Amino acid sequence: MDLSLDAVTAKSPVREFMPPPAPLDMKRQDLFSAPDRHGRRATPVTSPANIWARRAFVIGGAIILTLFGAYEMNLVLNSVGVSALGIIVLALFVILGAWISFSFMSSCAGFVSLWRAGGLGLGIRRDGPLPTLMTRTAILMPTYNEDPERVLTGLRAIHESLVRTGHIDAFDFFILSDTTDPDIWVREEKAYLDLVRDVHGEGRIFYRRRVQNIDRKSGNLEDWVKRHGAAYPQMLTLDADSVMDGGLIARIVSAMEHHENVALIQTLPVIVGGRTLFARMQQFAGRVYGPLIAHGIAWWHGAEGNYWGHNAVIRTRAFAEQAGLPHLPGRKPFGGGILSHDFIEAALMRRGGWAIHMVPGLFGSYEESPPSLTDVAIRDRRWCQGNLQHGRILRAKGLHWVSRMHLLVGIGSYITAPLWLLFLLFGILISLQSHFYRPEYFGDTKTLYPHWPQVDPIQAMYVFFGTMIVLLAPKFMALLATYRDRTTLKGCGGALLMPVSVMFETIISGLIAPIAMLIHTSAVVSILNARDSGWNAQNREDGRVSMREVIRSYWIYSLFGFLLAVAAWSVSYSLFLWMTPVLIGLALAIPLAAATSSRAIGLFLRRLHLLLIPEESAPPEVLQLLETYDADRRSRMEKSRNSYFAEAFHALAQDIALLNAHLHMLPPPRQAGEPIDPHLLVGMLKLQEAPDIDTALYTLSRLEKLAVLTSKEGVLRIVALGTRNI
């Protein structure tokens, strides 16, 4: 292969890696000014006529349950009279009781919807012939330092699924890279070229990498909208682990085409591909309990739905018109760019008069779970910061009250963790107070009858079991609904094994719950101490974690559990027994973290048909495609494990097609007066002094390597060094 400079700079067949510009204006919104609805009515026409009654049922029922629970809890606390501790515990119980009561009532609504086979709307059908599509839709795959071959395997499965529907000509694909790792960047380009070649995707599959990662994922999408949004009435947003069935995509795109007031349609993403015990528990819970929850919120959300950040079809014009996110004043973690942008984008589009719909009755949308409790903790730290940031947006002008509830629920999903911890700690204190309290049977008022304190243990037992019923009833309702659906029941292991899986998942999740409580509490405390979470790629492979790392990460939770057990035992034996579920989970933090991250245990349970889901028992076509392409990817990885192609400089120096593509995808060179990149200056000097590529790699920092790869002059210098090794 001729790798001389003359060969590199010679004319070669070059195609466009992005379509012609089609700019669409997208301005940042003023959160505290009235929105411009452009003549749209405040209530979308797709809003259910009886939506007020649905919301009265869910919210009213939650209020009644909360008040009843508060009354019963007050009887428990009455045994020691009115005290500051009692008031605090009661207040915490009311807040937490409202939280679980609201979830319970929403689940009841979901049970009714599931039982009646609801969860559709907007004229969408579960089966029958696919509709004819009239417009063109962009499928967007944002990526940031992800394994490119793995990401594009999922995209290829989506592409092939659309080919088999006969609707592929209605879609263009965009890989929108924010990658900052130089080696992953060049691997992305290589994987992109291979994908286009394999599926004959010229003119339909495009690639763009941003030099500056302004505003992370939301900024990545905004950049695409501003450059190309006018050419596409709809965009389908994906995540790096997303897979969607072509038929599902066609149905929801058609629904968008036929409802001009709808800005977003979201279906229920099902978690698949889990191999570790933790991932398989997550996917089982999501598949069995998820439809109940999704049907419930869709039933009372109506046209004021939410957005979960991916696997949703969005009207591009609505997004550009209303979803330009401002920067929040102040420093991170509460200031700056909005992290959990999806909730806010949905709220702003609804504020602008557009409808946001969840359609949980359709399957065919898939994603993956983090493989271990450690990986979830890392991800949740970032989500926690983003959700707490929403507290500054609650006062935004013109938001629908249901959109404000979405923000509150997102905040509450993390704030409730420290509240549960406080409830436990104050519960110990109030039990200690009760232990040393001497009741006054005859007060200052003269009376023939003494004042008898309420029977604390019996009343506490009523409250405890009532709380457990409210917490666990949704799982029982989901189990009942699954028994009605014979196909799902069979796919989950059958009538005998599925209840065993539910029981197993409930027990392990219950043991993990106090650990998760402390993890979320530490995240909240960290954020309140102004510590930013940063932005890192998520681990999507198996959660192999060394025992040393597990011990280092989880010993503190076991120690806390031991101290809590000593405190409970010192107060009373009864309190210790009541707290054993929490104490056991904390005491077993290390073995639980190790066991749940085990692939061997997860696959062993799969062989026993436990924690099984229908997508494992009888995979749909798009997941079969994904498995085939992923097996091919892993085979190629094994064959090229020691290849230079995993490193950017060697890959460019040895692949002329990749080199030409890389050169043509580079941004325009710096113009006079533009900022000078010091990393580029130093990197070019090191390249000039290096006798070969390996020496250059040894001397360059990551940022310098990235800078020279962004420069045509730097890339040509790399190729020149490469020719010396031949």
N, C-alpha and C positions, 0 to 999 in steps of 0.2 A: 504494500500500500504506500503510495506516494504521500508523505506527510510534510513535504517542503512548504515553505511560505508561499511559493508560486501556486502550488496546488490548492492551498487553503483560500487564497484570495481570488482564484480563478472563478469565472462565472459557472454557476451550477444551478440546476433546477430548484427554484425556491417558491414555496407557496406561502400564502398568508396564514399566520397563526391566530389572527383575530379578524372578525368580519369588519366591513367598513363602519366608521363611526355613525352612531344614531343617538346623539346626545338628548338627554331628558333632564330638565331642570329639577333639582332637589335641594330645597332650602332647609336650613335648620329651623326647627320650630321654636317659638317662644312659649314656654310652658305656662306662663302667667299672663297671657293675653288670650282673648276669646278666639277660638279657631274659625277659619273661613271654611264653611261647608260647601261653598260653591253652589248654593241653591238646593242642596239635598235636605230632605226632611230629617228631623231629629230622630225619629223612630223608623228604622228600615222596614221596607215592605215584607221582608222575609222573617220578621219577628213573629213568633207564634201568638195567636190572638189571646190565648189564656195564660200568657207568660206570668202575669201578675199573680194568678192563683198558684202556679207552680212555685213561685218564689215565696209566697206566703206560707205554703206548706213546709218548705225546707227551713226557711229562716224562723218562722213562727214556731215550728216544732222544736228547733234548736233552743229557742228562748225558753219554751215551757220546760224542756228537759233540764236546762241549766238552772232555772229557778227551783225546780223540784230537788235537784241534786244539792243546791245551796241550802235549802231548807233542811234536808236530811243531814248534811254536814254540820250545820249549826247545832243540831241536836247532839251530835257527837261531841262538839266542843263545849257544849253547855255544862258538861260534868265538872269543869274547872272554872266555871263562871266566865265573865267577860274579862279578857286580857289582851294586851298588845299582841302577844304571840298568836292568840286565837283569831284576832282580826286579820293578821297577816296570812295565816294559813287559810282562812276562809276566802280571802281575796284571791289568793293563788288558786284555790280550788275552783272558784267561779270562772276565772280566766281559762284554766285548763279544761274545766268541764264544758265551757262554751265551745272550745276547740274540738273536743271529741264528739260533742253532741251535734255540731254542725256537720262533721264528717259522717256521722251515723245517719242523719236525716237525708243527706245527699245520697248515701248508699241505698237507703230505702227507695228513693226516687229511681235510682239506677236499677234496682231489683224489679220494680214495676215495668220500667222500659225494656229490660232484658226479657222479662216474662212475656211481654206483648210483642217481642221481636221488633222493637223500635230502633231508634238510633240512626235513621236516615234523614229524609227531608231534602229540600232543594231539587226534587224530582229525580234523585239518584236511585238507581236500581242495583240490587246485589248481583243479579245475574241477567241473562238475556243478551242479545246482541250489543256489541259496543257501539256507542254513538259516533257519528261522523264529526270530526273536528274541523272547525272553520278558520282557526287562527294558528299562529306559530308561538310556541312556548319555549323559553330558555330554561334548561336544567342546569343549576349552578352548584358546583362542588367547591366550596372554599376549603383550603387546606393550609395547615401551618405546621411545618416540621414533622409531618406524619410519614409513615412508611409509604412511599408513592406507589410501589407495585401493589400493595395491599389495598390502598384506596381505589386505584383504578380497576382492580378486580371487581369491586362492587359496582363501579360505574359501567363496566363492561356487561355485567349481568343485567343491569337496568336497560342498557342499550339493546341487548339481544332480546329481552322481554318485549320491548317496544317494537322491535322488528317483527316478532311473531304475532303481534296484534295487527300489523299492517299499517300502523300509524307513525312509523319512524320519521316520515317526511315532515311531520308537524312539529318536530323538536330539534333544537340545537343544544349542544352540550358545551359547558364552559368550566374549565378547571382554573380556579382563581386562587393563585398561590400567594401566601404571605410568608413563605419559608425564609428563614434566616440562616439555616445551616447550609454551607456551600456544597457539601457533598450530597445532601438530600435534594438540593435545588437541581443539580445536574442529573441526578437519578430521576427526578420528576420529568425533566425534559426527555430523557431516554424512554421512560415508561409511557409518556404521552405519544412519542413517535411510534412506539411499538403498538400501542392501542389503535392509533389511526390506521396503521398498516394492516393490522389483523382484522379490523371490522370495516375497512374501506370507508373510513370516516372523514375523508378530505372534504372540506367545506361544511362540515356538520359538527366536528369536535374541535374545540379551540382551547388555547392555553395562554395565560397571562400571569406574569409574576410582578408584584408591586415591589419597587425598590424600598419604599418607606411604608411601614406598617401603621399607618395613621388610623387610630380608633379600632384596631383589631378586626374582628369579624364583621361588625356592623359597618366599619369604614370600608372594608373589602367589598361588601355588597353595594354600598353607596357609590363607590368608585365605578363599579360596573353599570349601575343604573345611569349615572351621569354620562357615561361614554356610549352605552349601547341600549339603554332601556327603551328608547322610543321605537325600536324595531320589534319589540316583543310585548304583546298585551298581557301575558302572564309569565311569571317566573316560578319555578319549582326549586325551593331551597333544600339542600341536603347537608348532612354532616359527613365527617370522614368515614363513619361506619354505617352509613345509610344504604339500604337496598329497598327498592319499591317495585311492585309488580306493574307491568305495562298496562294491564287492563284497568287496575285501580287508578293509575295516572290518567288514563284516557277518560274515565268516568268523572273524576273531580275537575279536570280541565273543561270538559263539556258543561258541567254544572256552572263553572265560572263564566263560560261564554254565554249561558242563557240567563244569568242573573247579574245585571249590570251594576246593582248596588252592593254586591258582595266583594269584599276586599281580600278575604282569606278563607280558605277551607282546609281544615286540619283533620286528619283521621288519627286513629289510635296506633302509634308505633308499638310493635311487639318485639320484645327482647329475644334474640336468638343467638346461636353460636357459642353458648356458654359451655365451658369444659370444667372449670374449677367448681368446687362445691358452692362457693359464694355466688358465682355467676349463674349457676343453674338454679339456685334458690331465687335469685332475682328474676330470672326469666319465667320460672314457674309462678311466682307471685304476680308478676305482670300479666301473664297470660290468663290466669284464673281469676284474680281479683281485679285486674286492670279494666276489663270491660264493664264490670259493675260500677267502678268509680267513674269511668269515662261516660257511660250512659247517664249516670246521675248528674254530672256537671253539665253535659250537653242538654239535658232535659230542662234545667232551670236557668242555664246561661242564655239560651235562645240565640239571638243575634249579637249578644255581648260576650262572645267567647274569648278564649285566650290563645296565645301562640307559644308553642314549646320549642321554637328556634330552628326546626328543621322538619323535613318530610311534609311540607305544606305548600299548597299552590297559592300564590299571592298575585293580586292584580298590580301590575307594575306602576300604572298611573296613580293608584291610590297610595302605594308605598312612597313614590316620589313626592306626591303632593303633601302627605301628612307625617311621614315617619322619619324625617330628617332629625337626627338626635343632636341636641345641644350638649355642650360641655357644662357640667355642674360646677359652680364656683367653689373655690377652696382646694385644699390639697387632698391627695389620696389618703385614705381609702374611700372617703365619702365624696370627694370632688373629682374633677376630671371627666374622662370619658365614661359613659354608662356601660357597665359590664353586662348585666343581665338585660340585654337590649330587647329580647323578644317580647317580654311582657309590656314594655313601654311602647314598642312599635304597634302592637295590637291595640293598646289603649289609645294611642294617638290617632290611629286610623278610625277607630270607633268614634272618637271625639269629633272627627271630621265628617261624621254622618255615614260612614261605610259600615257594612255588616261583617261580623267575624263569626264564623260557624265551625263547630266541631261536629263531625259525622262519624261517630264511633261504631256504626253498624257495618262498616266495610273493613275487611282485612286485606293485607297485602303490603303493609308498610312495616319495615323492620329496622332494628338497630341492635347494638350490642351493649352489654353491661361491663363496667370495670371488673377485672377478674378477682379482686381481693378487697377486703375491708380497708387496707392501707391505700389502695388506689381510689376508692370512694372518698376517703378522708381528704385526699389531695384535691380531688375534683370539687367536693363539697365546700372546701375552704374558699375556692374562687366563687362558687355559686352563692355562698353565704355573704361574701362581701358585696356581690352584685345585688342580692335581694335586700340587704340592709340599706344599700344606697337608695332604694325605692322610697325610703322614709322621707327623703327630700322632695319626692315627686308627688306625694299624696295630695299636696295642696295645689297641684296644677289646675289651672282654670279650664272648665268645660269638660272634664272627664266624667264619663258616665259612672254612676255610683257602683255599678257592678264591676267596672274596671278598677275602681278604688279597692273593692273587695279582693280582686285578684292580687293587687299589690300587698294588701294586708295579709292575705293567706301566704304569699311568698315570704314575707317577713316573719310571719308566725311559724313557718316550718323550721326556722332556726332559733327564733327567740324562745320558743316553748321549751327547748332543751335546758337552758339555764333556769327557767321557771320550774321545771320538774325537779331539777337538782335542789333548788331552794325549798320546794315543797317537801322533799325528803328530809332535808336538814332541819327545817323548822318543825317538821313532824316529830323528829327525835327530841327537839328541845321542848315541845309542848307535852310530849310523853314524860319527859324528865320532870317538867313542872307538875304534871298530874301525879307523878310518883311521890312527890313530897308535899302535895297539897292536902290540907286538912279541911274538909268541908264544914261549913257552919250550918248546923241543922236548925238553929233558932237565931234569927237575926235580931236587929234592934227592935223590930216591930213585935209586940206581944201577940202570940197566936197559940192556939191549942195544938196546931199541927206543924210538924217539922217540915223543913224544905229538903226533900230528898233529891240528890243529884241524879241526872239521867244515867242509865246503864251504858257506859262508854263502850265496852267490848262488843255487845250485841249490835248497837247502832253502827259502830265502825264496820262490823261484818256486813251489814246491809249495804252500806255505802261502797265497800270494797267490791262485793259481788255485783252490785248495780253498775259500777264503773267497768268491771271486766266484761259484763254483758254488752255494754255500749261499744267497748273496744273490739270485741271479738265477733259481734253479730254480723258485721259486713263479710267476714270470711265464711260464716255459715250461710249467709244469703248467696254468696258467690258459688258455694258448693251446691246449693239447691238449684241455682240457675244452670249450672253445668250438667246436673243430672237430667235436666229437661232437654239439653242439647246432646243427643246421642253421639254425634260425630266428635265433638270436643271431648266428651266423657271417655270415649274409646281412645282418643289420641293422648289423653292424660293418664293412661294406665288402666282404665276400666273402673267399674263400680266398686271393686274391692280395694284396689291399690291407690286410687286417687285420694280417698279419705286419709289413708296412711301418709301420703305425701303432704297433705294439708296439715296433719298433726305434726309431722316431722318439721316442716317449714315453720310452723307456729312456735314450736319449742325452741328451735335454734334461733329464730328471729327474736324471741323473747329474751333469750340469754344475751344476744348481741345488743339489744336495745339499750341497756344501761351504759355499755361501752360507747355506743353511738351518741348517747346523751352527753357524755363527758367530752367526746370529740367535738361535737357541735358547740358545746359550752366553751371549750378552749378556743374555737374559731371565733366565736362572738367576742370573747374577751380580747383576743388578739387584734381584731378589727377595731374594737373600741379604743385600743391602745395605739391606733393609727399605723398598723402594719399592713402594707399592701401585699396582696397575694401573688402578684406577678402574672405571667402568661406563659404556661408551659404546655407542650403537647401531652395528650392523655395516653397512658399505657393501655393498649388494646389487645395485647397478647396475653398468654397465660400468666397468672399471678404468682409465679415462682418467687417466693421470698425466703431468704435464709433464716434459720432459727435464731441466729445472732441478731439479725435485723428485727425480727419479731420481738425478741426479748427487750431489745433497746427501745422499741417503740411502745410496748404495751406493759412494761413492768409497773409504770406509774399508776395504771388503772387497777392492777391487782393490789398494789399497796393501798390505794384509796379504798378499795373494797374491804381490805383487812381492817383499816382504821374505822370504817363505817360499821363493820360487824362488831368491833370492840365497843363502839359507842352504843349501838343498839343493845348488846348484851348487858352492858353496865346499867342500862335503864330498866329493862325487864326482859324476861325470857319470851313473853308473848310478842313484844315488839320485834325481837330478833327473828322469831318464826314468821311474822308477817312480812319481814323484809328479805326473807331468804331468796326469792326470785331475783331480786336486784343483786344481792350479795354473791350468789352463785355465779351469775354472769360476769361480775367484776373479778371474782377470784379466778375464774377460768379464762381471763382475757387472753393470756398468751397461748394456751392450747387451742382456744376458739379461733384466734387469728391465724394460727398455723394450719389448722384443719380446714377452715373455710377457703384458704388459698390453695388447697391441694387439688391438683388435676386428677390424681389417682382416685381420690375419694369421690370426686364428682362423677367420673366415668364409671366407677364401680356402682354407684347408685343408679346410673343410667342403665347399666346392664340388668339391674334388678327391677327396671321399669318404675323407679321412684323419681319424683320431681320431673316427670316426663311431660312434654307439651306436644300438641298435634304437629307442630312444625318439625319436631324430631321424628315422630312416628311415621308421618307421611308428608315429607317436605313438599311444599308447592313448587311449581316449575322454576320460579325465579331463584329460589334457594338451592335447587338442584344445579342450576347454572352457576351460581356462586360457588358451590362446593367443587364443581368440575374445574372452574377457572382457578380456584384457590389451590387445588391439588397440583395443577400445572405450575402455578407460581412457586409453591414450595419445592417442587421437583427441580425447577430451574435454579432456585436458591442453593440447593444442595450441590448442584453441578458447578456453580460459579462461586462457591464459598470463598475461595482464595483468589478470585479474580481482581485485577486492578480496577475493574469497572465500578466498584463501589466507591472509589475515590475520584473526585471531580477532575483533577489535573490529568491523571492517567486515562480516564474515560474520554476526555476531549482529545487527547493526543493520539488515541488509537482508533477513534470512530469518526471518520470524515463527515458522515451524514449528521451525526450529533453535533459536531463542531460547527458545521454550517448553520444548522438550526439554531444553536446557541447564539451565534453571532448575529443572526437576523432577528432574534428576539430581544436583543439588548436594547436598553433605552437610548435615546439620542445622546451624543457626547456632550460633555459640559461646555457651556458657552461662557464667554468672557463676562465677568461680573457675578457669575453664580458662585455659591459657597464652594470652598475648596475642601475636599475630603482628605484629611491627614492620613487615614488608613491607606488610601490609594497611593499617596506619595511615598510612604514608607514601604508599602508592598511592592511598588514598581522598582524602587531602589534595591530591595532584596532580590527581586527576580533578575535584575541586571547583574548582580554580583554572584548569583548562584550558578555553579557549573552544570547542574542537572536538576531534574524535577524533584528527586528525592531530597536533595539539599534544600531546595526552595521550600518544600513541605515542612522540613525540620525547623526552618527559621521563621516562617510566616505564622502570625497569630490567626485565629479564626476570623476576626474582623478584617484583617489585611487580606486574607485569602478570598473572603467574600467580595471585597472591594475590587481586587484585580480581575475576578471573574465577571464583574459588572462592566469592565472596561474592554473595548475591542483591542486596544493596544496591549493590555495585560494578557488577554487570551492569546493573541498572536505570539507574545513573548513565551507563554507556556508551551505553545506548539513548537516554537523554535528550540526550546530546551528538550522537548520530547524527541526531536529528530536526532539529537546527540546520542540518545540511548539506542539508536537503531544501527 
